[in-house]
């Protein structure tokens, strides 16, 4: 009597490792694959992964610090701008004479110019920090590629 691969309820027996009707023996292929050695050094790969996480953490920290300093600058600048504008409006509304309109417009122009300069300085801060973060990633990527090249086994030349 031939041995059956099915259990009493008609399902496949999970303990059977080979079905004689299968042309592709999955279990055997899995064992062969598991016994193969990786061409990459797994310790080197894990070390590189740690370095990737450290680079991401450093970049995120830099970005957070930049955003914190910019928000502090913006907060103090806006507070100062509103205080100056309130003072200016008070001065303009007291004893306003048509002859004084030209004189009253000059402080407003200076204030507007100062706000534009502040906007430029914020944009420059963002640009500089973006370049610094880019440099961190660029250097890390370059070092990562080099270390993976060094960790990879040397290929044999074909004759």
SULZI-V425254 format. One record per backbone hydrogen bond with DSSP energy under -1.0 kcal/mol. NH is the residue of the N-H (numbers start at 1). CO is the residue of the C=O. Records with the same first field share a line. If there is no record, write none. Layout:
NH = CO + CO
//
This chain:
7 = 11
10 = 7
13 = 5
16 = 13
22 = 19
26 = 24
29 = 25
30 = 26
31 = 27
32 = 28
33 = 29
34 = 30
35 = 31
45 = 41
46 = 42
47 = 43
48 = 44
49 = 45
50 = 46
51 = 47
52 = 48
53 = 49
54 = 50
55 = 51
56 = 52
57 = 53
58 = 54
59 = 55
60 = 56
61 = 57
62 = 58
63 = 59
64 = 60
65 = 61
66 = 62
67 = 63
68 = 64
69 = 65
70 = 66
71 = 67
72 = 68
73 = 69
74 = 70
75 = 71
76 = 72
77 = 73
78 = 74
79 = 75
80 = 76
81 = 77
82 = 78
83 = 79
84 = 80
85 = 81
86 = 82
87 = 83
88 = 84
89 = 85
90 = 86
91 = 87
92 = 88
93 = 89
94 = 90
100 = 97
101 = 98
104 = 100
105 = 101
109 = 105
110 = 106
111 = 107
112 = 108
113 = 109
114 = 110
115 = 111
116 = 112
117 = 113
118 = 114
119 = 115
120 = 116
121 = 117
122 = 118
123 = 119
124 = 120
125 = 121
126 = 122
127 = 123
128 = 124
129 = 125
130 = 126
131 = 127
132 = 128
133 = 129
134 = 130
135 = 131
136 = 132
137 = 133
138 = 134
139 = 135
140 = 136
141 = 137
142 = 138
143 = 139
144 = 140
145 = 141
146 = 142
147 = 143
148 = 144
149 = 145
150 = 146
151 = 147
152 = 148
//
